[in-house]
C-alpha cells in the first residue's frame, strides 16, 4: 500500500494536540502509531497516534481538573450557547467535516453531507434546546398536624464520562453523545474507533475555537483491549461510560466497570425485523425497505436484516427489492452519482463474506448480489461488496439469527399476523423494527407488540431527537435522546425541606 498523505492524526488532551513524539514511547517512526486505511481505496490515508496508558491518564486527569476549575458550575445558559456556537462553526467548516467523514468511512459524499454532518449540527442544537428547557421535579408532602414538606430534585453533572463511539456513523453518534454530556456540565474523554479517527479530531479544533475550556473535551486514539479503550473504561477516574458498538464489546465494558459500579449507557447490536402485510402499497414499502436494508452499506445498527412478507405479496416485494438493489451505484465516494460505499475494512468484509458462505450452506437462494464487485479506477483495493438478498432461509439459520452488519437481508414469508409477530420477536436482540401496512389499527397493534426499543410504522430511520433511543436484550441498556439523555448524564439530589 502507498500512502495518500503523510499526515498524523493526533490525540487531543487538556486543550491541545499531543505531538506523536511527546513522550518516551511515542515517535514518528510509528512505534506508537497505526495506519488509517481509506475503505474506498485500500490506501493508507494517515498515521494515527495511539495513546498509551499514561496519555489516557492525562486525559482523564485533565477532564477532572476542568470540572473543579468551574465547568461543572457554569450556567446552563452559557453551556447551551456554546453548543449553538459549535453547531454554527461546524456549518462554517461543513465541507472539511464531509471530507473527514469520507476519509474515515468511504461513504458517498451525498450521504456524508445530508446525513452525517447535517445531523451533527442538529444534535448540538437539539440538545441545547432540550437542556435549556428542562425542568425539575418538586412535590408538596402533607404531614401530620397540617404541616407540609417540600421535596425538589437538583440535577448535577455525572462527572467525567468515557465516550466510546463506533465506526459506522462516527460523527453523528459522537455528537449525539457529547452534546447532552457537555450541556449537562460533564467533561468527556472520547475514544473513537481506530477505523474512524478523523472527525472526532477535527471536532476538537471546533470546540476549542468556540471557547470550550481546556480539558472538557479530550480525544484518545487506539484500539480496545490492551489499548486506549481498555485504559479508558478501566480508569478509576471515570464516572460513567456511554458506548455504541457490538454486544460482545458492550459485555466486556460492563465487566470492566462492574467492580466500581459505574453507570453505563449501551446502544449495541441489532438483528432488526421488518413485517410487510399484504394490504401495503408495494412501491412505497419497497422504497422504505430498500433504505432500511442498504443505507450506509447496511452498516447501521437500525438496518433491517430480516424481512417477513405476507405470502400473497411476497413475490412482488422480493422482485421490487431486487430491482432497487441492482439500481444502487457503487463507486467513487466523491461522485454525486454514487449511492453506496464500501464496508469499513477488509476484515469486516471477510466477516460478511463468511455469512455468504453460511447462507449457501443453509440452502439459500441468492436473488441478487453475493460477490465482491470489480470496480477498477483505483477502487479495487477497497472493501467493496455487492448488496445481497436471500430467500429460502428460516429463523433457525445463523444468517437469520446473528448480526451481519452489511447490505444484506433474508426475505421470509408468513401467513398470519400472529405468526409474523412471533417470527420478528424470535431473536436475542431488540433494537428496532418496522411495520408496513395500510391498516392503521394493525400498525399500532403490531408495532406495540414488538420486543424492541423503537418501532416504525410505514417508515424507517425517522427520528425526533427528543424521543428515547435504545434497545432491549442484546441491543443495549438504557435510553438516550431528549430528557432520557439528561437522566444518564446527570445525578439527581433530592432536597427535602419541612415547611
C-alpha positions in Angstrom: 0.0 0.0 0.0 1.1 3.5 -0.7 0.0 6.5 1.4 -2.4 9.1 0.2 -0.9 11.5 2.8 1.9 11.5 5.3 -0.1 13.4 8.0 -0.6 12.4 11.6 -4.0 12.2 13.3 -3.1 13.3 16.9 -4.6 12.9 20.3 -6.2 16.0 21.9 -5.7 16.4 25.7 -6.2 19.3 28.0 -6.9 21.8 25.2 -4.1 21.0 22.9 -3.0 18.4 20.4 -0.3 16.0 21.5 2.6 15.6 19.1 3.5 12.0 18.2 6.9 12.4 19.7 5.5 13.8 23.0 6.5 11.1 25.4 9.2 8.4 25.8 7.2 5.7 23.9 5.9 7.9 21.1 7.7 8.6 17.9 7.2 9.4 14.2 8.9 6.1 13.3 5.5 4.5 14.2 6.2 2.6 17.4 3.1 4.4 18.9 1.2 4.8 15.6 -1.0 2.8 13.3 -2.3 3.2 9.7 -5.7 4.7 8.9 -6.8 3.0 5.8 -9.3 4.6 3.4 -12.0 1.9 3.0 -12.8 3.0 -0.6 -9.2 2.7 -2.0 -7.4 0.4 0.5 -4.6 3.0 0.7 -3.1 4.5 3.8 -4.8 7.8 4.4 -2.8 8.9 7.6 -0.9 7.7 10.6 -2.8 7.7 13.9 -1.1 8.5 17.2 -2.0 5.6 19.6 -2.5 6.8 23.1 -0.7 4.8 25.8 -1.9 4.4 29.3 -0.1 7.4 30.6 -1.7 9.7 28.0 -5.2 8.3 28.8 -4.5 9.1 32.4 -3.5 12.6 31.5 -6.8 13.0 29.6 -8.9 11.8 32.5 -6.9 14.0 34.9 -7.4 17.0 32.6 -11.2 16.3 32.5 -11.4 16.1 36.2 -9.4 19.3 36.6 -11.8 21.1 34.2 -14.8 20.2 36.4 -13.0 21.5 39.5 -12.0 24.7 37.7 -15.6 25.6 37.2 -17.0 23.9 34.1 -19.5 21.8 36.2 -20.8 25.0 37.8 -21.1 27.0 34.5 -24.6 28.4 34.0 -26.9 26.3 31.7 -27.3 29.3 29.5 -23.6 29.6 28.9 -23.2 25.9 28.2 -26.1 25.7 25.7 -24.9 28.9 24.0 -21.5 27.2 23.5 -23.3 24.2 21.9 -25.0 26.5 19.5 -21.8 28.2 18.6 -20.3 24.8 17.9 -23.2 24.0 15.5 -22.6 27.3 13.7 -18.9 26.6 13.4 -19.4 23.1 12.0 -21.6 24.7 9.4 -18.9 27.1 8.5 -16.4 24.2 8.2 -19.0 21.9 6.7 -17.0 20.6 3.7 -14.0 19.9 5.9 -16.2 17.6 8.0 -17.6 16.0 4.9 -14.1 15.3 3.7 -13.0 13.8 7.0 -16.2 11.6 7.2 -15.5 10.3 3.7 -11.8 9.6 4.5 -12.9 7.8 7.7 -15.7 5.7 6.2 -15.6 5.8 2.4 -19.3 6.7 2.3 -20.8 8.7 -0.6 -20.5 12.4 -0.4 -24.2 12.9 -0.6 -24.8 10.8 2.5 -21.9 12.5 4.4 -23.5 15.9 3.6 -27.2 15.1 4.0 -27.0 12.7 7.0 -23.8 12.6 8.9 -22.6 16.3 9.1 -26.1 17.7 8.9 -27.1 15.6 11.8 -24.1 16.6 13.9 -25.2 20.2 13.6 -28.8 19.2 14.5 -27.5 17.2 17.6 -25.8 20.2 19.1 -28.8 22.5 18.5 -31.4 19.9 19.6 -29.7 19.2 23.0 -29.1 22.9 23.6 -32.8 23.3 23.3 -33.6 20.3 25.5 -31.3 21.2 28.3 -32.3 24.9 28.2 -36.0 23.9 28.6 -35.5 21.1 31.1 -37.4 21.4 34.4 -37.0 19.8 37.8 -39.5 17.7 39.8 -40.9 19.0 43.0 -43.6 17.7 45.4 -45.5 19.1 48.3 -46.0 16.4 51.0 -48.8 16.7 53.6 -47.6 16.0 57.1 -49.4 15.3 60.4 -50.7 18.4 62.2 -51.3 20.4 59.0 -47.7 20.9 58.2 -46.0 20.3 54.8 -42.7 19.4 53.3 -41.2 20.5 50.0 -39.2 17.9 48.0 -37.3 19.0 45.0 -34.6 17.5 42.8 -31.4 19.2 41.8 -29.5 17.6 38.9 -25.7 17.7 39.0 -23.3 16.6 36.3 -22.3 12.9 36.3 -18.7 13.9 36.1 -16.0 12.6 33.8 -17.7 10.5 31.1 -15.9 8.0 28.8 -17.5 8.3 25.3 -16.7 5.3 23.1 -18.1 5.5 19.6 -18.2 3.1 16.6 -17.0 3.4 13.1 -20.3 3.3 11.1 -21.7 6.8 11.9 -18.7 8.2 13.8 -19.5 12.0 13.8 -23.3 11.5 14.1 -23.0 9.2 17.1 -20.2 11.2 18.7 -22.2 14.4 18.7 -25.3 12.5 19.8 -23.4 11.7 23.0 -21.2 14.7 23.7 -23.8 17.3 23.1 -26.0 16.3 26.0 -23.0 15.4 28.1 -21.4 18.9 27.7 -24.8 20.7 28.0 -25.2 19.0 31.4 -21.8 20.2 32.6 -19.8 17.0 32.2 -16.3 16.6 30.9 -15.6 13.9 28.3 -12.8 11.7 27.2 -13.6 10.3 23.7 -12.3 7.1 22.3 -13.2 7.0 18.6 -13.0 3.7 16.7 -9.5 3.1 15.4 -11.1 2.8 11.9 -12.6 6.4 12.0 -10.4 8.8 14.0 -10.7 11.9 11.8 -14.0 13.6 12.6 -13.5 13.4 16.4 -10.1 15.0 16.0 -11.5 17.8 13.7 -14.3 18.4 16.2 -11.6 19.1 18.8 -10.5 22.1 16.7 -14.0 23.4 16.5 -14.8 23.1 20.2 -11.5 24.9 21.0 -12.4 27.6 18.5 -15.8 28.3 20.2 -14.3 28.6 23.6 -14.8 25.3 25.3 -12.4 25.3 28.4 -9.3 23.1 28.2 -9.9 19.6 29.5 -13.6 19.5 28.9 -13.3 17.6 25.6 -10.4 15.1 25.1 -9.7 12.6 22.4 -7.5 9.5 22.8 -6.9 7.2 19.8 -6.3 3.5 19.8 -7.8 0.1 20.0 -9.9 -1.8 22.6 -8.2 -4.5 24.7 -4.7 -3.6 25.8 -5.0 -0.1 24.3 -6.9 3.2 24.8 -10.3 1.6 25.0 -9.4 -0.6 27.9 -7.3 2.0 29.6 -10.1 4.5 29.5 -13.0 2.3 30.6 -10.9 0.8 33.4 -9.7 4.1 34.7 -10.8 4.8 38.3 -11.4 8.5 37.4 -14.3 7.7 35.0 -17.7 8.3 36.4 -19.7 6.7 33.6 -19.4 5.1 30.2 -21.5 5.6 27.1 -20.8 3.1 24.4 -22.2 2.3 21.0 -20.9 -0.8 19.3 -21.1 -4.6 19.3 -22.9 -6.6 22.0 -19.7 -8.6 22.7 -17.7 -5.4 23.4 -20.5 -4.0 25.5 -20.4 -7.1 27.7 -16.6 -6.6 28.1 -17.1 -2.9 29.0 -19.7 -3.9 31.6 -17.3 -6.4 33.2 -14.6 -3.7 33.3 -16.7 -1.1 35.1 -18.6 -3.6 37.4 -16.1 -3.5 40.3 -16.6 0.3 40.6 -20.3 0.1 39.9 -20.2 2.9 37.3 -23.4 3.7 35.3 -23.4 2.7 31.6 -25.5 3.6 28.6 -25.2 1.0 25.8 -26.6 1.0 22.3 -25.5 -2.3 21.0 -26.1 -4.6 18.0 -29.4 -5.4 16.3 -30.9 -8.1 14.1 -33.8 -5.9 13.1 -37.0 -7.2 11.5 -39.5 -5.7 9.1 -43.0 -7.0 8.7 -44.8 -6.4 5.4 -48.6 -7.1 5.3 -50.5 -7.8 2.1 -52.6 -4.6 2.2 -49.5 -2.4 1.8 -48.7 -0.1 -1.1 -46.0 -2.3 -2.6 -44.0 0.5 -4.2 -44.0 2.6 -1.0 -42.9 -0.5 1.0 -40.2 -1.4 -1.4 -38.8 2.2 -1.3 -38.8 2.2 2.5 -37.3 -1.3 2.8 -34.6 -0.6 0.3 -33.4 2.3 2.5 -33.7 0.2 5.7 -31.6 -2.7 4.2 -29.0 -0.8 2.1 -28.4 2.6 3.8 -24.7 3.1 4.6 -24.0 -0.3 3.0 -26.1 -1.9 5.8 -23.7 -0.6 8.4 -26.3 1.0 10.7 -27.4 -0.6 13.9 -31.0 0.1 12.8 -30.8 -1.5 9.4 -33.1 -4.3 8.5 -31.6 -7.8 8.0 -34.9 -9.8 8.4 -37.8 -9.1 6.1 -41.0 -11.0 6.8 -43.5 -10.7 4.0 -47.1 -11.9 3.9 -47.2 -14.7 1.3 -49.6 -13.1 -1.2 -47.3 -10.2 -1.8 -44.0 -12.0 -1.3 -43.0 -12.2 -4.9 -43.9 -8.5 -5.6 -41.9 -7.3 -2.6 -38.9 -9.6 -3.5 -38.8 -8.5 -7.1 -39.1 -4.9 -6.2 -36.2 -5.1 -3.7 -34.1 -6.9 -6.2 -34.7 -4.1 -8.7 -33.8 -1.4 -6.1 -30.7 -3.3 -5.1 -29.5 -3.5 -8.7 -30.1 0.2 -9.2 -27.6 1.1 -6.5 -24.4 2.5 -7.7 -21.1 1.6 -6.1 -18.1 3.8 -6.9 -16.1 6.9 -6.2 -17.3 8.4 -2.9 -16.7 11.9 -4.3 -19.1 11.3 -7.2 -22.7 12.6 -6.8 -23.8 9.5 -8.7 -22.5 7.1 -6.1 -25.2 5.7 -3.8 -23.3 3.0 -1.9 -19.9 3.0 -0.3 -17.6 0.2 0.8 -17.6 -1.8 4.0 -15.4 -0.3 6.7 -12.4 -2.7 6.2 -11.2 -5.9 4.6 -11.6 -7.6 7.9 -15.2 -6.7 8.2 -15.8 -7.7 4.6 -14.3 -11.1 5.4 -16.8 -11.4 8.2 -19.7 -10.6 5.9 -18.4 -13.0 3.2 -18.4 -15.7 5.9 -22.2 -15.2 6.2 -22.5 -15.5 2.4 -20.9 -19.0 2.8 -23.2 -19.8 5.7 -26.2 -18.8 3.6 -25.1 -21.1 0.8 -24.6 -24.0 3.2 -28.1 -23.4 4.5 -29.5 -23.8 1.0 -30.4 -20.1 0.5 -31.3 -18.8 -2.9 -29.4 -15.6 -3.9 -31.8 -13.2 -5.5 -29.1 -10.7 -6.2 -25.5 -9.9 -5.2 -23.4 -12.4 -3.3 -20.0 -11.3 -4.6 -17.2 -8.8 -4.4 -17.6 -6.4 -7.3 -14.8 -5.3 -9.7 -14.9 -1.5 -9.8 -11.5 -0.6 -11.2 -10.4 3.0 -11.3 -8.3 2.7 -8.2 -11.1 1.2 -6.1 -10.5 -2.5 -6.3 -8.2 -2.3 -3.2 -11.2 -1.1 -1.2 -13.6 -3.1 0.9 -16.4 -3.4 -1.6 -19.3 -5.9 -1.5 -22.5 -6.3 -3.5 -25.9 -5.7 -2.0 -27.3 -9.1 -1.4 -30.8 -10.6 -0.9 -31.7 -14.2 0.1 -34.7 -16.4 0.2 -35.0 -20.0 1.4 -33.8 -19.3 5.0 -35.6 -19.7 8.3 -35.2 -18.4 11.8 -33.2 -21.5 12.7 -30.3 -20.4 10.4 -27.3 -18.5 11.7 -27.6 -16.0 8.9 -31.0 -15.0 10.3 -30.1 -15.1 13.9 -26.7 -13.3 14.0 -26.0 -9.6 13.2 -24.1 -9.4 9.9 -23.8 -5.6 9.6 -23.7 -5.4 5.8 -26.0 -4.7 2.9 -27.9 -7.9 3.2 -31.4 -9.2 4.1 -33.2 -12.6 4.3 -36.8 -12.5 2.9 -39.1 -14.9 4.7 -42.8 -15.5 4.0 -45.6 -15.6 6.7 -49.3 -16.2 6.7 -50.9 -14.6 9.8 -50.3 -11.6 11.9 -49.6 -13.7 15.0 -47.0 -15.7 13.1 -45.3 -12.5 11.9 -45.1 -11.2 15.4 -43.7 -14.5 16.7 -41.1 -14.6 13.9 -40.0 -11.0 14.4 -39.6 -11.4 18.2 -37.7 -14.7 17.8 -34.3 -13.1 18.4 -31.9 -12.3 21.3 -31.7 -8.7 20.0 -34.3 -6.0 20.5 -33.2 -2.7 18.9 -35.7 -1.7 16.2 -38.5 -3.0 13.9 -40.6 -1.6 11.1 -44.2 -2.5 10.2 -45.6 -1.9 6.7 -49.4 -1.8 6.4 -52.3 0.4 5.3 -54.4 -0.7 8.3 -53.5 1.9 10.9 -55.0 -0.1 13.8 -52.9 -3.1 12.9 -49.9 -0.8 12.5 -50.3 0.4 16.1 -51.1 -3.1 17.4 -48.1 -4.9 15.8 -45.6 -2.1 16.5 -46.5 -2.2 20.2 -46.1 -6.0 20.2 -42.5 -5.8 19.0 -39.9 -6.5 21.7 -37.7 -3.6 20.7 -36.7 -0.1 21.8 -38.0 1.5 18.6 -40.7 0.6 16.2 -41.7 2.4 13.0 -44.9 2.1 11.0 -44.6 2.8 7.2 -41.3 4.5 7.6 -37.7 3.9 8.9 -35.0 5.9 10.5 -37.3 8.8 11.0 -36.3 10.4 14.3 -37.4 13.1 16.7 -34.3 13.8 18.7 -36.4 14.4 21.8 -37.7 10.8 21.8 -36.0 7.9 23.7 -33.4 5.8 21.7 -32.1 2.4 22.7 -32.8 -1.3 22.8 -33.5 -4.3 24.9 -31.9 -7.7 25.2 -28.5 -7.9 23.5 -29.3 -4.5 21.9 -28.4 -2.5 25.0 -29.1 -0.9 28.3 -30.7 2.5 28.9 -32.0 5.2 26.6 -30.6 8.3 25.1 -32.3 11.2 23.4 -34.2 14.2 24.8 -34.7 14.0 28.6 -33.6 10.4 28.6 -30.0 11.7 27.9 -30.3 14.1 30.8 -31.2 11.2 33.1 -27.9 9.5 32.2 -25.6 12.5 32.1 -26.8 13.9 35.5 -27.2 12.6 39.0 -30.2 13.9 41.0 -30.1 15.0 44.6 -33.4 15.2 46.4 -33.7 18.1 48.9 -36.5 17.8 51.5 -37.4 20.9 53.5 -40.0 20.8 56.2 -42.1 24.0 55.9 
